[in-house]
Structure formats: C-alpha cells, structure tokens
C-alpha cells in the first residue's frame, strides 16, 4: 500500500511518531482520498477567477480614536489586594 506522492510510514519515521500498523493503514487511505480530491480540484478551470486571500470580502472597520476617561488612582487601588501611599504593593519576585 502506498501513494506515489506520500508514504505515511516514512513521514511518521521522520517525525518520530510511533504509529500502529492499523493507524498507518487508516492514515494512508485517508491521505490518498485527500490527494484524489486535490487532483479533482486541479482539473477545474479557474482561469477566469480572480485570486483572493479570503472567500468573502473583508474590510477593516475602524472607530474614531477618541480619548476617554480612564480609572482614577483611587478607583484602581480599590481593587488592589494591598496598597500603600497611593501605590500598588506587590510581593518581591527577584532576589
């Protein structure tokens, strides 16, 4: 069993993936089916189709960049587990 394009056993060995014989057999069949579909797609005339990056048009939607009021220092510190003198107090992580 094997495709002239792809051999699951060889690729699994290169990727150092251990496959059972049943898995190799199943994956080889699935891969051959995929390659058959690709061959069918190659037969379709797409000479009149414009190349695209997406199937549907995509446009960036930008909003106006307007400043808004953020949190006040007091409001931000209300959720802090510890604070002192208007600052966040955190545990030292570097020795």
C-alpha positions as CSV (number, residue, x, y, z in Angstrom):
1,X,0.0,0.0,0.0
2,X,1.3,3.5,-0.7
3,X,0.8,6.6,-2.7
4,X,3.4,7.7,-5.2
5,X,3.1,11.1,-3.5
6,X,3.1,10.3,0.1
7,X,4.1,7.4,2.4
8,X,2.7,7.6,5.9
9,X,5.3,5.2,7.3
10,X,8.2,7.2,6.1
11,X,6.8,10.6,7.3
12,X,5.9,9.1,10.7
13,X,9.5,7.9,11.0
14,X,10.9,11.3,10.0
15,X,8.6,12.9,12.6
16,X,9.5,10.3,15.2
17,X,5.8,9.4,15.6
18,X,5.0,5.8,16.6
19,X,2.0,4.5,14.7
20,X,0.5,1.1,14.8
21,X,0.0,-0.8,11.5
22,X,-3.7,-0.1,11.8
23,X,-3.1,3.7,12.2
24,X,-0.6,3.7,9.2
25,X,-3.1,1.9,7.1
26,X,-6.0,4.2,8.1
27,X,-4.0,7.4,7.6
28,X,-2.6,6.2,4.2
29,X,-6.2,5.6,3.0
30,X,-7.3,8.9,4.2
31,X,-4.4,10.7,2.7
32,X,-4.9,9.0,-0.7
33,X,-8.5,10.2,-0.6
34,X,-7.4,13.7,0.1
35,X,-4.9,13.6,-2.7
36,X,-7.6,12.3,-5.1
37,X,-9.8,15.3,-4.1
38,X,-6.8,17.6,-4.8
39,X,-6.4,16.1,-8.3
40,X,-10.0,16.7,-9.0
41,X,-9.6,20.3,-8.0
42,X,-6.6,20.7,-10.3
43,X,-8.9,19.7,-13.2
44,X,-11.3,22.7,-12.6
45,X,-10.8,25.7,-14.9
46,X,-10.2,28.7,-12.7
47,X,-8.6,30.9,-15.3
48,X,-11.4,33.4,-15.0
49,X,-11.4,33.5,-11.2
50,X,-9.6,36.4,-9.6
51,X,-7.1,35.3,-6.9
52,X,-8.2,36.2,-3.4
53,X,-6.9,35.8,0.2
54,X,-10.4,35.2,1.6
55,X,-13.6,33.7,0.2
56,X,-15.6,36.8,1.2
57,X,-14.5,40.4,1.0
58,X,-13.1,41.6,4.3
59,X,-12.7,45.2,5.2
60,X,-11.1,46.8,8.3
61,X,-13.7,48.6,10.4
62,X,-12.0,51.4,12.3
63,X,-13.6,53.5,15.0
64,X,-12.6,57.0,15.8
65,X,-9.7,57.2,18.2
66,X,-11.1,59.4,20.8
67,X,-9.7,59.8,24.3
68,X,-12.0,58.6,27.1
69,X,-11.6,59.0,30.9
70,X,-9.8,56.1,32.5
71,X,-9.8,54.9,36.1
72,X,-8.8,57.3,38.7
73,X,-5.9,56.3,41.0
74,X,-8.4,55.8,43.8
75,X,-10.7,53.6,41.8
76,X,-7.7,51.5,40.5
77,X,-6.4,51.0,44.0
78,X,-9.8,49.9,45.4
79,X,-9.3,46.5,43.8
80,X,-5.7,46.1,44.8
81,X,-5.1,43.4,47.4
82,X,-2.5,45.7,49.1
83,X,-1.6,49.3,48.6
84,X,0.4,52.0,50.4
85,X,0.8,55.7,49.9
86,X,-1.3,55.6,46.7
87,X,0.8,52.8,45.2
88,X,0.2,49.0,44.5
89,X,2.2,46.8,46.9
90,X,3.4,43.5,45.3
91,X,5.4,40.6,46.5
92,X,9.1,40.8,45.6
93,X,9.9,38.2,42.9
94,X,13.6,38.9,42.2
95,X,16.2,38.1,44.8
